[in-house]
């Protein structure tokens, strides 16, 4: 028979091992690493978000200069296991990701204490990454694979007519421009066609085509951008659909008529719009 002290020591060791195993955190349900990156050793995923389409403002220069990127969206939050000792520093985490990005042909766009921005191009598609690292050893990834949104709702001539009749103005869904530009994107063709259909169905109707922006950039820049975008829509109606230009007037309101808060990206997205306003 083994001495009693040996039995007790064995039991104590089993309890310690069981406690250590019990203390290992598992990944949050439904969460996994992004295909671009493995995780730091000894880490688990505390929480995550994946969206088909969302946006993030990535820091790209001094004074909080940002690049607004839209597309498929991931946010993954990593915590160190309690048993991990010592925990890696912010710099250690940043250096690991910087090296991983550069090995994949990407580049470090911006770096500061506890925060990096990376850009990779995979099969011609831009992938933007924001890394946040804390002194506690926690780190956070926000990843956006840049792409245009698949529009589920587009302008409808009948709905536009109803909106103008009821309120005198109507926002037109489905007109797209690249950031800071006034060239209408090809996927806007259906919405432009619906405006033309509205005007052809009511030959007496005259409208203002009004451009609106969010409050990013200066007032002067946004006023010009909104005017140029409204003018681009007017020209498309005239050149592509034969609408009499005398029935149309372009006007840019810039950031002066928001329909939502500019404090959030969702609100800014609502404020970037083209509206029709009834003239007569």
C-alpha positions in Angstrom: 0.0 0.0 0.0 1.2 3.5 -0.9 1.9 5.9 2.0 -1.0 8.2 2.7 1.1 11.3 1.9 1.8 9.9 -1.6 -1.9 9.4 -2.2 -2.7 12.9 -1.0 0.0 14.4 -3.2 -1.3 12.6 -6.2 -4.8 13.8 -5.5 -3.6 17.3 -5.1 -1.8 17.2 -8.4 -4.9 16.0 -10.2 -6.9 18.8 -8.7 -4.3 21.4 -9.9 -4.3 19.9 -13.4 -8.0 19.8 -13.5 -8.2 23.4 -12.3 -5.7 24.5 -15.0 -7.7 22.7 -17.7 -11.0 24.2 -16.4 -9.4 27.7 -16.6 -8.7 27.4 -20.3 -11.2 29.6 -22.1 -12.8 28.3 -25.3 -13.5 30.5 -28.3 -16.9 32.3 -28.3 -19.5 30.3 -30.1 -19.5 30.7 -33.8 -16.1 32.6 -33.8 -13.0 31.6 -35.7 -9.8 33.1 -37.0 -9.9 35.1 -40.3 -8.2 33.2 -43.1 -5.5 35.8 -43.4 -4.1 35.3 -39.9 -3.4 32.7 -37.3 -3.6 33.9 -33.7 -1.0 34.6 -31.1 -0.1 31.5 -29.1 -2.1 31.1 -25.9 -5.1 33.2 -27.0 -8.8 32.6 -27.3 -11.6 34.6 -29.2 -13.7 36.5 -26.7 -16.2 37.9 -29.3 -16.6 38.4 -33.0 -18.8 40.1 -35.6 -19.1 39.2 -39.3 -21.3 41.3 -41.7 -21.9 40.9 -45.4 -21.5 44.7 -45.8 -20.3 47.4 -43.4 -17.7 50.1 -43.2 -14.7 51.3 -41.0 -12.5 54.4 -41.0 -8.9 53.2 -41.1 -6.2 55.6 -39.9 -3.8 56.3 -42.7 -1.9 59.4 -41.7 -1.2 62.0 -39.0 -3.9 64.0 -37.3 -6.3 61.1 -37.5 -6.4 61.1 -41.3 -8.6 58.2 -42.3 -9.6 56.1 -45.3 -13.3 55.1 -45.3 -13.5 51.5 -46.6 -16.7 49.6 -47.2 -17.2 45.9 -47.9 -17.3 42.5 -46.2 -16.6 43.1 -42.5 -15.0 41.2 -39.6 -14.2 42.2 -36.0 -12.4 39.6 -33.9 -11.4 40.2 -30.3 -8.6 38.1 -28.8 -7.9 37.6 -25.1 -4.9 35.8 -23.6 -5.5 32.7 -21.5 -5.1 33.3 -17.8 -2.3 30.8 -17.8 -0.3 32.7 -20.3 2.6 34.3 -18.5 4.3 36.6 -19.3 1.8 38.1 -21.7 3.1 39.7 -24.9 3.5 43.5 -25.0 1.7 45.7 -27.4 4.9 46.0 -29.5 5.4 42.3 -29.6 1.8 41.8 -31.0 2.3 44.6 -33.5 5.6 43.3 -34.8 4.1 39.8 -35.2 1.3 41.2 -37.4 3.5 43.6 -39.3 5.8 40.7 -40.2 2.9 38.5 -41.2 1.4 41.2 -43.4 4.7 41.9 -45.2 5.3 38.2 -45.8 2.0 38.2 -47.7 3.0 41.1 -49.8 1.0 43.6 -47.8 2.2 46.9 -46.3 2.0 48.8 -43.1 0.0 51.9 -43.9 0.1 53.4 -40.4 1.6 52.5 -37.1 1.5 54.1 -33.6 1.6 52.8 -30.1 -1.0 50.1 -29.8 -2.5 50.6 -33.2 -1.7 49.6 -36.8 -3.3 49.8 -40.2 -2.4 47.3 -42.9 -3.3 46.9 -46.6 -3.1 43.7 -48.5 -4.3 43.0 -52.1 -5.5 39.5 -52.8 -6.6 38.5 -56.3 -7.0 42.2 -57.1 -9.2 42.9 -54.0 -8.1 45.3 -51.3 -8.2 43.9 -47.7 -7.8 46.6 -45.0 -6.8 45.6 -41.4 -6.9 47.6 -38.2 -5.0 46.1 -35.3 -5.5 47.4 -31.8 -3.3 46.1 -29.0 -3.5 46.7 -25.2 -0.9 46.5 -22.4 -3.1 43.8 -20.9 -2.2 41.5 -23.8 -5.6 41.7 -25.4 -5.7 42.6 -29.1 -8.5 43.3 -31.6 -8.7 42.9 -35.4 -11.1 44.9 -37.7 -10.9 43.6 -41.3 -12.8 45.0 -44.3 -12.5 43.3 -47.7 -13.3 46.2 -50.0 -16.3 45.8 -52.3 -19.4 47.5 -53.5 -22.6 46.7 -51.7 -25.1 44.5 -53.5 -28.1 46.7 -53.6 -31.3 45.0 -52.4 -33.5 48.1 -52.8 -33.5 50.3 -55.8 -35.5 53.3 -56.9 -38.9 52.5 -58.4 -40.7 54.9 -60.7 -44.1 54.4 -59.0 -42.6 54.8 -55.5 -40.8 58.0 -56.6 -44.0 59.4 -58.0 -45.9 58.6 -54.7 -43.1 60.2 -52.6 -43.1 63.4 -54.7 -46.9 63.6 -54.6 -47.0 63.1 -50.8 -43.9 65.1 -49.6 -42.6 67.1 -52.6 -39.2 65.3 -52.4 -37.9 61.7 -52.5 -34.5 60.2 -51.9 -33.3 57.9 -54.8 -31.9 54.6 -53.6 -29.3 52.9 -55.7 -27.1 55.7 -57.1 -23.5 55.1 -56.4 -20.2 57.1 -56.6 -16.7 56.3 -55.5 -15.6 58.2 -52.3 -14.9 61.8 -53.1 -15.8 61.5 -56.8 -18.8 62.5 -59.0 -18.6 59.7 -61.7 -21.7 57.6 -61.5 -20.9 53.9 -61.0 -22.3 51.4 -63.6 -24.5 49.7 -60.9 -26.5 52.9 -60.7 -28.1 52.3 -64.2 -31.3 50.8 -62.9 -32.0 53.7 -60.5 -31.2 56.3 -63.2 -33.6 54.4 -65.5 -36.4 54.6 -62.9 -36.0 58.4 -62.6 -36.3 58.6 -66.4 -39.3 56.4 -66.3 -41.0 58.7 -63.8 -40.3 61.7 -66.0 -41.5 60.1 -69.1 -44.7 59.0 -67.4 -45.5 62.6 -66.4 -44.3 65.0 -69.2 -45.3 68.1 -67.2 -43.2 67.1 -64.2 -40.0 69.2 -63.5 -37.6 68.4 -60.7 -34.5 69.6 -58.9 -31.8 66.9 -58.7 -30.3 67.6 -55.3 -27.0 66.1 -54.0 -26.3 65.7 -50.3 -23.1 64.7 -48.4 -22.1 63.8 -44.9 -19.9 66.2 -42.8 -16.6 64.5 -43.6 -14.1 67.0 -45.2 -14.7 70.7 -45.5 -17.9 72.5 -46.3 -16.5 73.9 -49.5 -15.4 70.4 -50.7 -18.8 68.9 -49.9 -20.8 71.7 -51.5 -18.8 71.2 -54.8 -19.0 67.4 -54.6 -22.8 67.4 -54.0 -23.3 69.9 -56.9 -21.1 67.8 -59.2 -22.9 64.6 -58.3 -26.3 66.2 -58.9 -25.1 67.5 -62.3 -23.8 64.0 -63.2 -27.2 62.5 -62.6 -28.8 65.3 -64.6 -26.4 64.7 -67.5 -27.1 60.9 -67.4 -30.9 61.5 -67.7 -30.3 63.9 -70.6 -27.7 61.9 -72.5 -28.8 58.4 -71.8 -32.6 58.7 -71.7 -33.4 61.8 -73.7 -34.9 63.8 -70.9 -35.4 67.5 -71.8 -32.7 69.4 -69.8 -35.3 72.3 -69.3 -37.2 69.9 -66.9 -34.2 69.4 -64.7 -32.0 71.6 -62.4 -29.0 70.4 -60.4 -28.3 71.7 -56.9 -25.8 70.7 -54.3 -26.7 71.1 -50.6 -23.4 69.6 -49.2 -23.8 68.7 -45.5 -26.6 71.2 -44.8 -29.7 68.9 -44.8 -28.8 65.8 -42.9 -31.5 63.2 -42.3 -29.5 61.4 -39.6 -26.6 62.0 -37.2 -23.1 62.3 -38.6 -21.7 60.8 -35.5 -22.0 57.3 -36.8 -21.2 55.6 -40.1 -24.8 54.4 -40.4 -26.0 58.0 -40.1 -23.4 59.4 -42.5 -24.4 56.7 -45.1 -28.0 58.0 -44.9 -26.8 61.6 -45.4 -24.9 60.7 -48.6 -27.8 60.7 -51.0 -29.4 62.1 -54.2 -32.9 63.4 -53.9 -35.6 64.6 -56.4 -37.5 67.7 -55.4 -40.6 68.7 -57.3 -40.3 72.1 -59.0 -44.0 72.7 -59.8 
